[in-house]
Amino acid sequence: MNQTISLVHQAQQAQQSMIDAINHTLQITLFPSLTKMIEIVYSLIDNLKPNSKSLNIDQICNITNKQLLYINEASKEFCQ
């Protein structure tokens, strides 16, 4: 019985270790990468604006900015 409890405890520790590693990876890699990518996309779209007479560029910029805000909010919530 004690051996079974010990094995279950070890399995729980291993699972917690994996979850912690995944969380750490998401905090360090995923959210900063997404943020940087959206910032680059926004910059590229914004630079197209002078060459385009289309109002769609402004809409795309607004959508991109909203995505960046959403990613930042999700990052804050996740990283608490």
Contact map, one row per residue, 1 for C-alpha under 8 A:
11111000000000000000000000000000000000000000000000000000000000000000000000000000
11111100000000000000000000000000000000000000000000000000000000000000000000000000
11111110000000000000000000000000000000000000000000000000000000000000000000000000
11111111000000000000000000000000000000000000000000000000000000000000000000000000
11111111100000000000000000000000000000000000000000000000000000000000000000000000
01111111110000000000000000000000000000000000000000000000000000000000000000000000
00111111111000000000000000000000000000000000000000000000000000000000000000000000
00011111111100000000000000000000000000000000000000000000000000000000000000000000
00001111111110000000000000000000000000000000000000000000000000000000000000000000
00000111111111000000000000000000000000000000000000000000000000000000000000000000
00000011111111100000000000000000000000000000000000000000000000000000000000000000
00000001111111110000000000000000000000000000000000000000000000000000000000000000
00000000111111111000000000000000000000000000000000000000000000000000000000000000
00000000011111111100000000000000000000000000000000000000000000000000000000000000
00000000001111111110000000000000000000000000000000000000000000000000000000000000
00000000000111111111000000000000000000000000000000000000000000000000000000000000
00000000000011111111100000000000000000000000000000000000000000000000000000000000
00000000000001111111110000000000000000000000000000000000000000000000000000000000
00000000000000111111111000000000000000000000000000000000000000000000000000000000
00000000000000011111111100000000000000000000000000000000000000000000000000000000
00000000000000001111111110000000000000000000000000000000000000000000000000000000
00000000000000000111111111000000000000000000000000000000000000000000000000000000
00000000000000000011111111100000000000000000000000000000000000000000000000000000
00000000000000000001111111110000000000000000000000000000000000000000000000000000
00000000000000000000111111111100000000000000000000000000000000000000000000000000
00000000000000000000011111111110000000000000000000000000000000000000000000000000
00000000000000000000001111111111000000000000000000000000000000000000000000100110
00000000000000000000000111111111000000000000000000000000000000000000000000000000
00000000000000000000000011111111100000000000000000000000000000000000000000000000
00000000000000000000000011111111110000000000000000000000000000000000000000000000
00000000000000000000000001111111111000000000000000000000000000000000001100100000
00000000000000000000000000111111111100000000000000000000000000000000000000000000
00000000000000000000000000001111111110000000000000000000000000000000000000000000
00000000000000000000000000000111111111000000000000000000000000000000001000000000
00000000000000000000000000000011111111100000000000000000000000000001001100000000
00000000000000000000000000000001111111110000000000000000000000000000000000000000
00000000000000000000000000000000111111111000000000000000000000000000000000000000
00000000000000000000000000000000011111111100000000000000000000011011000000000000
00000000000000000000000000000000001111111110000000000000000000000001000000000000
00000000000000000000000000000000000111111111000000000000000000000000000000000000
00000000000000000000000000000000000011111111100000000000000000010000000000000000
00000000000000000000000000000000000001111111110000000000000010011000000000000000
00000000000000000000000000000000000000111111111000000000000000000000000000000000
00000000000000000000000000000000000000011111111100000000000000000000000000000000
00000000000000000000000000000000000000001111111110000000100110000000000000000000
00000000000000000000000000000000000000000111111110000000100010000000000000000000
00000000000000000000000000000000000000000011111111000000000000000000000000000000
00000000000000000000000000000000000000000001111111110000100000000000000000000000
00000000000000000000000000000000000000000000111111111100110000000000000000000000
00000000000000000000000000000000000000000000001111111000000000000000000000000000
00000000000000000000000000000000000000000000000111111000000000000000000000000000
00000000000000000000000000000000000000000000000111111100100000000000000000000000
00000000000000000000000000000000000000000000000011111110000000000000000000000000
00000000000000000000000000000000000000000000000010011111100000000000000000000000
00000000000000000000000000000000000000000000000000001111111000000000000000000000
00000000000000000000000000000000000000000000000000000111111100000000000000000000
00000000000000000000000000000000000000000000110110010111111110000000000000000000
00000000000000000000000000000000000000000000000010000011111111000000000000000000
00000000000000000000000000000000000000000000000000000011111111100000000000000000
00000000000000000000000000000000000000000000100000000001111111110000000000000000
00000000000000000000000000000000000000000100110000000000111111111000000000000000
00000000000000000000000000000000000000000000000000000000011111111100000000000000
00000000000000000000000000000000000000000000000000000000001111111110000000000000
00000000000000000000000000000000000001001100000000000000000111111111000000000000
00000000000000000000000000000000000001000100000000000000000011111111100000000000
00000000000000000000000000000000000000000000000000000000000001111111110000000000
00000000000000000000000000000000000001000000000000000000000000111111111000000000
00000000000000000000000000000000001001100000000000000000000000011111111100000000
00000000000000000000000000000000000000000000000000000000000000001111111110000000
00000000000000000000000000000000000000000000000000000000000000000111111111000000
00000000000000000000000000000010011000000000000000000000000000000011111111100000
00000000000000000000000000000010001000000000000000000000000000000001111111110000
00000000000000000000000000000000000000000000000000000000000000000000111111111000
00000000000000000000000000000000000000000000000000000000000000000000011111111100
00000000000000000000000000100010000000000000000000000000000000000000001111111110
00000000000000000000000000000000000000000000000000000000000000000000000111111111
00000000000000000000000000000000000000000000000000000000000000000000000011111111
00000000000000000000000000100000000000000000000000000000000000000000000001111111
00000000000000000000000000100000000000000000000000000000000000000000000000111111
00000000000000000000000000000000000000000000000000000000000000000000000000011111
